[in-house]
Amino acid sequence: MYNFVRTFGPTSFLLQILLNLWNIVLSYWTGIVEVCGPGPTATERPVNLSSQRAARIWSAARHLSAGVREFQSVWRSATELQADAKDALCSTMQHSLFRAKPVSAGAVAPARAARQPQAVACASRVQPLNSVSASGVTCRAVVGGAVPAARPTCSRPAAFSSAPPPRHTGRRTSVKVHANWGAPVEFKPARVVSNSSAAAGPLHKVVIDVGPIAAGYAVPGQFIQIKVGDSKPGFFAIASAPGAHADGLLEFLIKGAPGTTAELLCGISEGAEVAVSPVMGKGFPLDRLPASTTSAVLMFATGSGISPIRAVIDSGALAGRDLTLYYGTRNTDSTAYRELLPGWEAQGVKVVQVFSESQQGYVHDVFEREGLSRLPADAASAVGALLCGHKGMCQAVTSLLSAKGVPPEKILLNF
């Protein structure tokens, strides 16, 4: 019975029992039930079974009693299945949860302690959980659920603690975020040097002193995670070229969006403290565009996507190539770094500005209409491309270039 329930599930058995009960009632009223098999002992039989009606009633009672016993067996099996499922859930949670580990904390420690989740009291079958280490990951989150105490499948070290978190003193220097995938991300304090409007939108140019972290910036297109207070980390491409600020300053072009870290950065004041991660990402793999075989490089950017493209141009990594920049914005007022465009053109970069509010269309529309026909005949080997900005633009331009034979490995993204 138990194995059958594990195979087909308790629901099928319950439906079968209900069907049997229906057949019994139907048989009773139609009078076609026959007494079969050995019955109860003589002391359990009714005094008089001579009449056909009494025999039918007694037979129906026997079938009903058997059905009740079968239902009780199914219920016990279903209860055991539920316990096994809870055991499996317990094991899965202990191996998949992650935690944020504060290295040291200061003034924000009381608020953080108040926000720590409290341990959930489990049922009578649950053991208190205190500590566990699975695959090198310490779990501090608390998840409600029953962990059977007597079943051997869940007899493992305890995982969570109901005790309040310790209070820390001193200035917070860094925060490590651990997970059971990849390496931990360590945030360190940094100082905002300046914050100025870059264009309408809003777009802000924010310069941050990240200190020694700046030494990790080597390839245009790399990025940094930034947090303001306890906000969710935002990913921001570095707009300044590698080595442009040897004093640890990095520039970012931030487009504010309601309810995001970007919005907080757009309104942040000079001298404010933020938390930054190390320099991350591989940036634009410019080694795929060697000067010996790639004579023309097309660059496509929309909105704040100009940030890493600006870093590429200012780095001089593509000097001596035939460079064309397709730069899409809403209008002239919303164009960031428009004061740099004349200088780029003086360096040999052909700048094609595309304003979506005009009749030009979008970046990929202008490129399809005006740029494709100007590609060299050997575009499959001589042309490379860099893209950053709106997803739809990147997909459309990639399709156009691929149709011209430009291989995917020469169409570069920074993420």
C-alpha positions in Angstrom: 0.0 0.0 0.0 2.8 2.5 1.0 4.8 1.9 -2.1 1.7 2.3 -4.3 0.9 5.6 -2.7 4.5 6.8 -3.2 4.2 5.9 -6.9 0.7 7.2 -7.7 0.2 9.7 -4.9 -2.4 9.8 -2.1 -4.8 11.8 -4.2 -5.4 8.8 -6.6 -6.2 6.6 -3.5 -8.6 9.0 -2.1 -10.5 9.2 -5.4 -10.5 5.4 -5.6 -12.0 5.2 -2.0 -14.7 7.7 -2.8 -15.5 5.7 -5.9 -15.8 2.5 -3.9 -18.1 4.2 -1.4 -20.3 5.5 -4.2 -20.5 2.0 -5.7 -21.5 0.6 -2.3 -24.3 3.2 -1.8 -25.5 2.6 -5.4 -25.4 -1.2 -4.9 -27.4 -0.9 -1.7 -30.2 1.1 -3.3 -30.4 -1.1 -6.4 -30.3 -4.2 -4.4 -27.5 -6.0 -6.4 -24.9 -6.4 -3.7 -24.3 -10.0 -2.8 -22.7 -11.2 0.4 -19.3 -12.7 -0.5 -16.3 -14.0 1.4 -16.1 -15.0 5.0 -17.9 -12.6 7.2 -17.3 -11.6 10.8 -17.5 -14.0 13.7 -20.9 -15.3 14.9 -20.9 -13.0 17.9 -20.5 -10.0 15.5 -23.3 -11.0 13.1 -26.8 -9.6 13.4 -29.4 -11.8 15.0 -31.4 -12.3 11.8 -29.9 -12.2 8.3 -32.7 -14.3 6.8 -34.2 -11.3 5.0 -32.7 -10.0 1.8 -32.8 -6.4 3.1 -30.8 -7.2 6.2 -28.2 -9.1 4.2 -27.8 -6.1 1.9 -27.4 -3.7 4.8 -24.8 -5.9 6.5 -22.8 -6.3 3.3 -22.8 -2.6 2.8 -21.6 -2.0 6.4 -18.7 -4.5 5.8 -17.6 -2.7 2.6 -17.9 0.7 4.3 -15.7 -0.6 7.3 -13.1 -1.9 4.8 -13.1 1.5 3.0 -12.5 3.4 6.3 -9.6 1.1 7.1 -8.1 1.7 3.6 -8.6 5.4 4.0 -6.7 5.4 7.3 -3.8 3.5 5.7 -3.7 6.0 2.9 -3.7 8.9 5.4 -0.7 7.4 7.3 1.2 7.0 4.0 0.5 10.5 3.0 1.7 11.8 6.4 5.0 9.9 5.9 5.4 11.4 2.4 4.8 14.9 3.8 7.6 14.2 6.4 10.0 13.0 3.7 9.2 16.2 1.6 10.0 18.4 4.6 13.3 16.5 5.1 14.2 17.2 1.5 13.4 20.8 1.9 15.5 21.1 5.0 18.5 19.7 3.1 18.0 21.9 0.1 17.8 25.1 2.2 20.9 24.4 4.2 23.0 23.9 1.0 21.6 26.9 -1.0 21.2 29.8 1.3 23.7 32.6 1.3 24.6 35.4 3.7 26.0 38.9 3.9 28.9 38.9 6.4 29.8 42.3 7.9 33.5 42.6 8.7 33.0 45.5 11.0 30.3 47.9 11.7 29.9 51.3 13.3 27.0 53.7 13.6 24.7 51.6 11.5 25.1 48.5 13.6 22.0 49.1 15.8 19.8 49.6 12.8 21.2 46.5 11.1 20.7 44.5 14.3 17.1 45.6 14.4 16.6 44.4 10.8 18.1 40.9 11.4 15.4 38.3 10.8 14.3 36.4 13.9 14.4 32.6 14.0 11.1 31.0 13.3 9.8 28.6 16.0 9.3 25.2 14.5 6.7 22.6 15.4 7.2 19.8 18.0 9.1 17.7 15.4 11.6 20.4 14.8 15.1 20.7 16.4 16.6 24.2 17.1 19.3 24.9 14.5 22.4 26.9 15.5 25.2 26.6 13.0 26.2 24.9 9.8 28.8 25.1 7.1 27.9 23.7 3.7 30.5 24.0 0.9 32.2 26.7 2.8 29.1 28.9 3.1 27.7 30.0 6.4 23.9 30.5 6.4 22.4 33.1 8.7 19.1 33.6 7.0 16.1 32.1 8.7 13.6 30.1 6.8 10.4 28.8 8.4 9.7 25.1 8.0 9.6 21.8 9.9 12.8 19.8 10.2 12.0 16.4 11.7 13.9 15.6 14.9 13.7 11.9 14.9 14.1 11.0 11.2 17.7 10.1 10.3 17.5 11.9 6.9 17.6 15.3 8.7 20.1 14.5 11.5 22.6 17.1 10.5 24.3 20.0 12.3 22.0 22.9 13.1 21.9 25.8 10.7 20.3 28.9 12.2 20.3 30.6 15.5 17.5 32.3 17.4 19.9 34.4 19.4 20.1 38.1 18.6 23.0 39.1 16.4 26.1 40.6 18.2 26.5 44.3 18.4 29.6 45.7 16.8 31.5 48.9 17.6 33.9 51.0 15.6 33.8 52.4 12.1 32.6 50.2 9.3 35.5 49.6 6.9 34.1 47.0 4.5 31.3 44.6 3.9 31.7 41.2 2.3 28.8 39.6 0.5 29.1 35.8 0.4 27.1 33.4 -1.8 27.6 29.8 -2.7 28.5 30.7 -6.2 31.5 32.7 -7.4 33.9 34.8 -5.2 32.7 37.2 -2.4 32.3 40.9 -3.3 33.9 43.2 -0.8 32.7 46.8 -0.6 35.0 49.5 0.8 34.3 53.1 1.6 34.9 55.8 -1.0 34.4 59.5 -1.1 32.4 61.6 -3.7 34.7 64.3 -5.1 32.2 66.1 -7.3 28.6 65.7 -8.7 27.5 67.9 -11.6 24.8 67.8 -14.3 26.0 66.2 -17.5 22.8 66.6 -19.5 19.0 66.8 -19.2 17.4 63.5 -18.3 18.7 63.5 -15.6 22.3 62.6 -16.4 25.0 63.4 -13.8 28.8 63.2 -13.9 30.0 61.8 -10.6 33.7 61.6 -9.7 34.5 59.3 -6.8 37.8 58.8 -5.0 38.1 55.0 -4.8 41.7 55.0 -3.6 43.8 51.9 -4.4 40.8 50.3 -6.1 41.5 52.4 -9.2 44.7 50.4 -9.8 42.5 47.5 -10.9 41.0 49.5 -13.8 43.0 48.4 -16.9 40.5 47.8 -19.8 37.9 50.3 -21.1 34.4 48.9 -20.4 35.0 47.6 -16.9 32.6 48.6 -14.2 32.2 49.0 -10.4 29.4 48.3 -8.1 28.3 51.2 -5.9 26.1 51.4 -2.8 24.7 54.5 -1.1 24.1 53.6 2.6 22.2 50.3 2.6 20.9 50.6 -0.9 21.0 47.7 -3.4 24.3 47.8 -5.3 24.2 49.4 -8.8 26.5 48.5 -11.7 28.1 51.5 -13.3 30.6 51.5 -16.2 33.6 53.7 -15.7 33.6 56.7 -18.0 37.2 57.8 -17.6 40.0 56.1 -19.5 42.3 53.7 -17.6 45.2 55.6 -16.1 43.5 59.0 -16.6 43.4 59.6 -12.9 46.5 58.3 -11.2 45.3 59.7 -7.8 42.5 57.2 -7.5 39.7 59.2 -9.0 37.2 57.5 -11.3 34.4 59.2 -13.3 30.9 57.8 -13.9 28.0 59.0 -16.0 24.9 58.2 -14.0 21.3 58.2 -15.3 18.9 58.6 -12.5 15.9 56.2 -12.2 13.3 56.5 -9.4 13.9 54.2 -6.5 17.4 53.1 -7.5 20.9 53.6 -6.4 21.5 55.7 -9.5 18.9 58.2 -8.3 20.7 58.4 -4.9 24.0 59.1 -6.7 22.4 61.8 -8.8 21.4 63.6 -5.7 24.5 62.9 -3.6 26.5 65.8 -2.3 30.3 66.4 -2.5 32.2 64.7 0.3 29.6 62.1 0.9 30.7 58.5 1.6 29.6 55.6 -0.6 30.7 51.9 -0.7 32.4 50.6 -3.8 33.4 47.2 -5.0 36.7 46.3 -6.8 36.9 47.0 -10.5 34.9 44.2 -12.2 34.3 42.7 -15.6 36.6 42.1 -18.6 35.7 45.3 -20.4 35.8 45.5 -24.2 38.0 42.6 -25.5 39.8 44.9 -27.9 42.4 42.3 -28.6 39.9 40.7 -30.9 40.3 43.8 -33.2 44.0 43.8 -34.0 45.1 46.8 -36.1 46.7 44.5 -38.7 43.3 43.0 -39.7 40.7 45.5 -38.5 41.0 48.8 -40.2 37.6 50.1 -39.5 35.8 50.2 -36.1 32.2 51.2 -35.6 31.0 52.4 -32.2 27.3 52.5 -31.2 26.0 54.2 -28.0 22.7 55.4 -26.7 22.1 57.6 -23.6 24.4 56.8 -20.7 25.9 54.0 -22.8 28.4 56.5 -24.0 30.4 56.0 -20.8 32.5 53.0 -21.8 32.7 54.3 -25.4 34.2 57.5 -24.1 36.7 55.5 -22.1 37.7 53.6 -25.3 38.2 56.8 -27.3 40.1 58.7 -24.6 42.4 55.7 -24.0 43.8 55.9 -27.6 43.5 52.1 -27.9 42.0 52.4 -31.4 44.2 55.2 -32.6 45.0 55.0 -36.3 41.8 53.2 -37.3 38.9 54.4 -39.4 36.5 55.2 -36.4 32.8 56.1 -36.6 30.6 56.8 -33.6 26.8 56.5 -33.9 25.6 58.3 -30.8 21.8 58.3 -30.1 20.1 60.6 -27.6 16.7 62.2 -27.3 17.8 65.7 -28.3 20.8 68.1 -28.0 20.1 69.0 -24.4 20.1 65.3 -23.4 23.4 64.6 -25.0 26.1 63.9 -22.4 29.7 64.9 -23.3 28.6 67.0 -26.2 31.5 69.4 -25.3 33.9 66.5 -26.0 32.6 65.7 -29.5 34.6 68.4 -31.4 37.8 67.0 -29.7 36.9 63.5 -30.8 36.4 64.6 -34.3 39.8 66.3 -34.3 41.3 63.0 -33.3 39.8 61.4 -36.4 36.5 60.0 -35.0 33.5 60.6 -37.3 30.6 61.4 -35.0 27.0 60.7 -36.3 24.5 62.1 -33.8 21.0 60.6 -33.9 18.2 62.4 -32.1 15.1 60.3 -31.5 12.8 63.3 -31.2 13.7 64.3 -34.8 12.7 62.5 -38.0 16.0 60.6 -38.1 14.7 57.5 -36.3 17.0 55.5 -34.0 20.6 54.6 -34.2 20.1 51.3 -36.0 17.7 53.0 -38.4 20.3 55.6 -39.4 23.0 53.0 -39.6 20.9 50.8 -41.9 20.0 53.7 -44.0 23.3 55.5 -44.3 26.1 53.3 -42.8 25.7 49.8 -44.3 26.4 51.0 -47.8 29.7 52.6 -46.7 31.2 49.5 -45.3 34.2 48.2 -47.1 33.9 45.2 -49.4 35.9 43.1 -47.1 33.7 43.9 -44.1 33.8 40.3 -42.9 37.5 40.7 -42.0 38.2 44.4 -41.9 35.3 45.7 -39.7 34.9 45.5 -35.9 32.2 47.1 -33.7 31.6 48.2 -30.1 28.1 48.5 -28.7 26.7 49.9 -25.5 23.2 51.1 -24.7 19.6 50.2 -25.4 19.2 46.4 -25.8 17.0 46.8 -28.8 19.6 48.9 -30.5 22.4 46.4 -29.8 20.3 43.5 -31.1 19.3 45.4 -34.3 22.9 46.5 -35.1 24.3 43.1 -34.4 21.8 41.6 -36.9 22.7 44.2 -39.5 26.5 43.6 -39.1 26.0 39.8 -39.1 24.1 40.0 -42.4 27.2 41.8 -43.8 29.4 39.0 -42.7 31.0 40.5 -39.6 31.8 37.6 -37.3 30.2 37.6 -33.8 33.7 37.7 -32.1 34.3 41.1 -33.6 31.1 42.6 -32.3 32.0 43.6 -28.8 30.0 44.3 -25.7 31.4 45.4 -22.3 29.1 43.2 -20.2 
